[in-house]
Amino acid sequence: MVHLALAFCGVAVLAVLAIRVAVEVRRFSAAVGDSAERITRAAEELERAAVPVVGNSRSLGAGAREGERGR
């Protein structure tokens, strides 16, 4: 009888631990999803910021080449 009670307590402890793990997994997956969204937004902002820089570097490069040809 004692063994049966100990087995039941063991199963109850494992069930509680499984529930705690499930809660932490949900919390972690939510954090990963939020981080992925923030990374996506940062990448989009970086792309938008790079467009004017690329345009300026092309115009500077074209002007330098034209100036060298005139010499």
N, CA, C and O atoms as a GROMACS GRO file, in nm:
protein
  284
    1MET      N    1   0.081  -0.120   0.000
    1MET     CA    2   0.000   0.000   0.000
    1MET      C    3   0.086   0.126   0.000
    1MET      O    4   0.053   0.224  -0.067
    2VAL      N    5   0.194   0.123   0.075
    2VAL     CA    6   0.284   0.237   0.082
    2VAL      C    7   0.346   0.263  -0.056
    2VAL      O    8   0.363   0.378  -0.097
    3HIS      N    9   0.377   0.156  -0.124
    3HIS     CA   10   0.437   0.170  -0.257
    3HIS      C   11   0.340   0.237  -0.354
    3HIS      O   12   0.380   0.317  -0.438
    4LEU      N   13   0.217   0.203  -0.342
    4LEU     CA   14   0.115   0.262  -0.428
    4LEU      C   15   0.102   0.412  -0.399
    4LEU      O   16   0.088   0.492  -0.492
    5ALA      N   17   0.106   0.450  -0.274
    5ALA     CA   18   0.097   0.592  -0.238
    5ALA      C   19   0.219   0.668  -0.287
    5ALA      O   20   0.207   0.779  -0.339
    6LEU      N   21   0.337   0.608  -0.272
    6LEU     CA   22   0.459   0.673  -0.321
    6LEU      C   23   0.456   0.687  -0.474
    6LEU      O   24   0.500   0.789  -0.527
    7ALA      N   25   0.407   0.587  -0.543
    7ALA     CA   26   0.397   0.594  -0.688
    7ALA      C   27   0.302   0.705  -0.730
    7ALA      O   28   0.329   0.780  -0.824
    8PHE      N   29   0.190   0.715  -0.660
    8PHE     CA   30   0.094   0.821  -0.691
    8PHE      C   31   0.157   0.959  -0.668
    8PHE      O   32   0.139   1.049  -0.750
    9CYS      N   33   0.229   0.975  -0.558
    9CYS     CA   34   0.296   1.104  -0.530
    9CYS      C   35   0.402   1.135  -0.637
    9CYS      O   36   0.418   1.249  -0.678
   10GLY      N   37   0.471   1.032  -0.679
   10GLY     CA   38   0.572   1.052  -0.784
   10GLY      C   39   0.509   1.098  -0.914
   10GLY      O   40   0.561   1.188  -0.980
   11VAL      N   41   0.398   1.036  -0.950
   11VAL     CA   42   0.327   1.076  -1.072
   11VAL      C   43   0.274   1.218  -1.058
   11VAL      O   44   0.278   1.296  -1.154
   12ALA      N   45   0.225   1.253  -0.940
   12ALA     CA   46   0.173   1.389  -0.917
   12ALA      C   47   0.285   1.491  -0.931
   12ALA      O   48   0.265   1.597  -0.990
   13VAL      N   49   0.403   1.461  -0.876
   13VAL     CA   50   0.517   1.552  -0.888
   13VAL      C   51   0.557   1.568  -1.035
   13VAL      O   52   0.583   1.679  -1.081
   14LEU      N   53   0.561   1.458  -1.107
   14LEU     CA   54   0.596   1.466  -1.249
   14LEU      C   55   0.493   1.547  -1.327
   14LEU      O   56   0.530   1.620  -1.419
   15ALA      N   57   0.367   1.536  -1.293
   15ALA     CA   58   0.262   1.613  -1.361
   15ALA      C   59   0.281   1.762  -1.335
   15ALA      O   60   0.267   1.844  -1.426
   16VAL      N   61   0.312   1.798  -1.211
   16VAL     CA   62   0.334   1.939  -1.178
   16VAL      C   63   0.455   1.992  -1.254
   16VAL      O   64   0.451   2.103  -1.308
   17LEU      N   65   0.561   1.915  -1.259
   17LEU     CA   66   0.680   1.957  -1.332
   17LEU      C   67   0.651   1.970  -1.482
   17LEU      O   68   0.701   2.063  -1.547
   18ALA      N   69   0.572   1.880  -1.537
   18ALA     CA   70   0.536   1.888  -1.679
   18ALA      C   71   0.456   2.014  -1.708
   18ALA      O   72   0.475   2.078  -1.812
   19ILE      N   73   0.367   2.049  -1.617
   19ILE     CA   74   0.289   2.172  -1.636
   19ILE      C   75   0.380   2.294  -1.631
   19ILE      O   76   0.366   2.387  -1.711
   20ARG      N   77   0.474   2.295  -1.537
   20ARG     CA   78   0.567   2.408  -1.528
   20ARG      C   79   0.653   2.420  -1.655
   20ARG      O   80   0.678   2.531  -1.703
   21VAL      N   81   0.697   2.307  -1.707
   21VAL     CA   82   0.776   2.308  -1.830
   21VAL      C   83   0.692   2.362  -1.946
   21VAL      O   84   0.741   2.440  -2.027
   22ALA      N   85   0.566   2.320  -1.955
   22ALA     CA   86   0.479   2.367  -2.062
   22ALA      C   87   0.459   2.518  -2.055
   22ALA      O   88   0.458   2.587  -2.157
   23VAL      N   89   0.443   2.570  -1.933
   23VAL     CA   90   0.426   2.715  -1.917
   23VAL      C   91   0.552   2.788  -1.959
   23VAL      O   92   0.544   2.891  -2.026
   24GLU      N   93   0.668   2.738  -1.921
   24GLU     CA   94   0.794   2.802  -1.959
   24GLU      C   95   0.818   2.795  -2.110
   24GLU      O   96   0.872   2.888  -2.169
   25VAL      N   97   0.778   2.685  -2.172
   25VAL     CA   98   0.793   2.672  -2.318
   25VAL      C   99   0.706   2.775  -2.388
   25VAL      O  100   0.750   2.836  -2.486
   26ARG      N  101   0.584   2.795  -2.340
   26ARG     CA  102   0.498   2.897  -2.401
   26ARG      C  103   0.558   3.036  -2.384
   26ARG      O  104   0.557   3.116  -2.477
   27ARG      N  105   0.609   3.063  -2.266
   27ARG     CA  106   0.671   3.194  -2.240
   27ARG      C  107   0.792   3.214  -2.330
   27ARG      O  108   0.811   3.322  -2.388
   28PHE      N  109   0.874   3.111  -2.342
   28PHE     CA  110   0.994   3.119  -2.425
   28PHE      C  111   0.957   3.136  -2.572
   28PHE      O  112   1.021   3.215  -2.643
   29SER      N  113   0.856   3.063  -2.619
   29SER     CA  114   0.817   3.076  -2.760
   29SER      C  115   0.761   3.215  -2.788
   29SER      O  116   0.781   3.269  -2.897
   30ALA      N  117   0.691   3.274  -2.692
   30ALA     CA  118   0.641   3.410  -2.710
   30ALA      C  119   0.758   3.508  -2.717
   30ALA      O  120   0.755   3.602  -2.797
   31ALA      N  121   0.859   3.487  -2.634
   31ALA     CA  122   0.976   3.575  -2.637
   31ALA      C  123   1.052   3.562  -2.769
   31ALA      O  124   1.100   3.661  -2.823
   32VAL      N  125   1.062   3.440  -2.820
   32VAL     CA  126   1.129   3.419  -2.949
   32VAL      C  127   1.050   3.486  -3.061
   32VAL      O  128   1.109   3.546  -3.151
   33GLY      N  129   0.919   3.477  -3.056
   33GLY     CA  130   0.835   3.542  -3.158
   33GLY      C  131   0.850   3.693  -3.154
   33GLY      O  132   0.861   3.757  -3.258
   34ASP      N  133   0.851   3.750  -3.034
   34ASP     CA  134   0.871   3.895  -3.021
   34ASP      C  135   1.008   3.937  -3.073
   34ASP      O  136   1.021   4.038  -3.141
   35SER      N  137   1.110   3.858  -3.041
   35SER     CA  138   1.244   3.889  -3.088
   35SER      C  139   1.252   3.881  -3.240
   35SER      O  140   1.318   3.963  -3.304
   36ALA      N  141   1.187   3.783  -3.298
   36ALA     CA  142   1.187   3.770  -3.444
   36ALA      C  143   1.120   3.890  -3.509
   36ALA      O  144   1.167   3.939  -3.612
   37GLU      N  145   1.011   3.938  -3.450
   37GLU     CA  146   0.945   4.057  -3.504
   37GLU      C  147   1.035   4.180  -3.493
   37GLU      O  148   1.042   4.260  -3.586
   38ARG      N  149   1.104   4.194  -3.380
   38ARG     CA  150   1.193   4.308  -3.363
   38ARG      C  151   1.309   4.302  -3.462
   38ARG      O  152   1.350   4.406  -3.515
   39ILE      N  153   1.362   4.182  -3.487
   39ILE     CA  154   1.470   4.167  -3.584
   39ILE      C  155   1.422   4.202  -3.723
   39ILE      O  156   1.493   4.267  -3.799
   40THR      N  157   1.301   4.159  -3.758
   40THR     CA  158   1.245   4.190  -3.889
   40THR      C  159   1.228   4.341  -3.906
   40THR      O  160   1.262   4.396  -4.010
   41ARG      N  161   1.174   4.407  -3.803
   41ARG     CA  162   1.158   4.552  -3.811
   41ARG      C  163   1.291   4.622  -3.823
   41ARG      O  164   1.304   4.718  -3.900
   42ALA      N  165   1.392   4.577  -3.749
   42ALA     CA  166   1.525   4.638  -3.757
   42ALA      C  167   1.586   4.618  -3.895
   42ALA      O  168   1.650   4.709  -3.948
   43ALA      N  169   1.566   4.501  -3.954
   43ALA     CA  170   1.619   4.476  -4.089
   43ALA      C  171   1.550   4.566  -4.191
   43ALA      O  172   1.616   4.617  -4.282
   44GLU      N  173   1.420   4.585  -4.177
   44GLU     CA  174   1.348   4.674  -4.269
   44GLU      C  175   1.395   4.818  -4.254
   44GLU      O  176   1.413   4.888  -4.353
   45GLU      N  177   1.416   4.862  -4.130
   45GLU     CA  178   1.466   4.998  -4.108
   45GLU      C  179   1.605   5.014  -4.167
   45GLU      O  180   1.637   5.119  -4.224
   46LEU      N  181   1.688   4.912  -4.153
   46LEU     CA  182   1.823   4.916  -4.209
   46LEU      C  183   1.819   4.924  -4.361
   46LEU      O  184   1.897   4.997  -4.422
   47GLU      N  185   1.729   4.849  -4.422
   47GLU     CA  186   1.716   4.855  -4.568
   47GLU      C  187   1.671   4.994  -4.612
   47GLU      O  188   1.724   5.048  -4.710
   48ARG      N  189   1.573   5.052  -4.540
   48ARG     CA  190   1.527   5.186  -4.575
   48ARG      C  191   1.638   5.290  -4.557
   48ARG      O  192   1.649   5.383  -4.637
   49ALA      N  193   1.718   5.274  -4.454
   49ALA     CA  194   1.827   5.369  -4.430
   49ALA      C  195   1.940   5.352  -4.532
   49ALA      O  196   2.012   5.447  -4.561
   50ALA      N  197   1.955   5.232  -4.586
   50ALA     CA  198   2.064   5.207  -4.681
   50ALA      C  199   2.034   5.262  -4.819
   50ALA      O  200   2.128   5.289  -4.894
   51VAL      N  201   1.909   5.280  -4.855
   51VAL     CA  202   1.875   5.326  -4.990
   51VAL      C  203   1.937   5.463  -5.020
   51VAL      O  204   2.000   5.478  -5.124
   52PRO      N  205   1.923   5.564  -4.934
   52PRO     CA  206   1.987   5.692  -4.964
   52PRO      C  207   2.139   5.684  -4.965
   52PRO      O  208   2.204   5.755  -5.042
   53VAL      N  209   2.196   5.601  -4.881
   53VAL     CA  210   2.341   5.588  -4.876
   53VAL      C  211   2.393   5.530  -5.007
   53VAL      O  212   2.495   5.575  -5.059
   54VAL      N  213   2.323   5.430  -5.059
   54VAL     CA  214   2.364   5.370  -5.186
   54VAL      C  215   2.353   5.472  -5.298
   54VAL      O  216   2.441   5.480  -5.384
   55GLY      N  217   2.246   5.550  -5.297
   55GLY     CA  218   2.230   5.653  -5.400
   55GLY      C  219   2.340   5.757  -5.393
   55GLY      O  220   2.392   5.799  -5.496
   56ASN      N  221   2.377   5.799  -5.272
   56ASN     CA  222   2.485   5.897  -5.256
   56ASN      C  223   2.619   5.841  -5.299
   56ASN      O  224   2.699   5.911  -5.362
   57SER      N  225   2.645   5.716  -5.267
   57SER     CA  226   2.774   5.658  -5.304
   57SER      C  227   2.784   5.640  -5.455
   57SER      O  228   2.893   5.654  -5.511
   58ARG      N  229   2.675   5.610  -5.520
   58ARG     CA  230   2.679   5.596  -5.666
   58ARG      C  231   2.702   5.731  -5.732
   58ARG      O  232   2.778   5.741  -5.829
   59SER      N  233   2.637   5.836  -5.681
   59SER     CA  234   2.657   5.967  -5.741
   59SER      C  235   2.798   6.018  -5.716
   59SER      O  236   2.856   6.084  -5.802
   60LEU      N  237   2.854   5.988  -5.601
   60LEU     CA  238   2.992   6.028  -5.573
   60LEU      C  239   3.089   5.952  -5.662
   60LEU      O  240   3.185   6.009  -5.714
   61GLY      N  241   3.064   5.823  -5.679
   61GLY     CA  242   3.152   5.743  -5.764
   61GLY      C  243   3.144   5.786  -5.909
   61GLY      O  244   3.247   5.787  -5.978
   62ALA      N  245   3.027   5.821  -5.958
   62ALA     CA  246   3.012   5.864  -6.097
   62ALA      C  247   3.080   5.998  -6.118
   62ALA      O  248   3.143   6.020  -6.221
   63GLY      N  249   3.068   6.087  -6.021
   63GLY     CA  250   3.132   6.218  -6.033
   63GLY      C  251   3.283   6.206  -6.033
   63GLY      O  252   3.351   6.279  -6.106
   64ALA      N  253   3.336   6.117  -5.954
   64ALA     CA  254   3.482   6.099  -5.948
   64ALA      C  255   3.532   6.040  -6.079
   64ALA      O  256   3.639   6.079  -6.126
   65ARG      N  257   3.458   5.950  -6.138
   65ARG     CA  258   3.502   5.891  -6.263
   65ARG      C  259   3.497   5.992  -6.377
   65ARG      O  260   3.584   5.994  -6.463
   66GLU      N  261   3.395   6.077  -6.376
   66GLU     CA  262   3.384   6.178  -6.481
   66GLU      C  263   3.495   6.279  -6.467
   66GLU      O  264   3.548   6.327  -6.568
   67GLY      N  265   3.532   6.313  -6.346
   67GLY     CA  266   3.640   6.407  -6.323
   67GLY      C  267   3.774   6.350  -6.367
   67GLY      O  268   3.859   6.425  -6.415
   68GLU      N  269   3.795   6.223  -6.352
   68GLU     CA  270   3.919   6.160  -6.394
   68GLU      C  271   3.928   6.154  -6.546
   68GLU      O  272   4.037   6.165  -6.602
   69ARG      N  273   3.818   6.137  -6.613
   69ARG     CA  274   3.818   6.129  -6.758
   69ARG      C  275   3.853   6.265  -6.820
   69ARG      O  276   3.912   6.271  -6.928
   70GLY      N  277   3.817   6.370  -6.752
   70GLY     CA  278   3.842   6.503  -6.807
   70GLY      C  279   3.989   6.543  -6.802
   70GLY      O  280   4.027   6.640  -6.868
   71ARG      N  281   4.071   6.473  -6.728
   71ARG     CA  282   4.212   6.509  -6.714
   71ARG      C  283   4.294   6.474  -6.831
   71ARG      O  284   4.415   6.499  -6.832
   0.00000   0.00000   0.00000
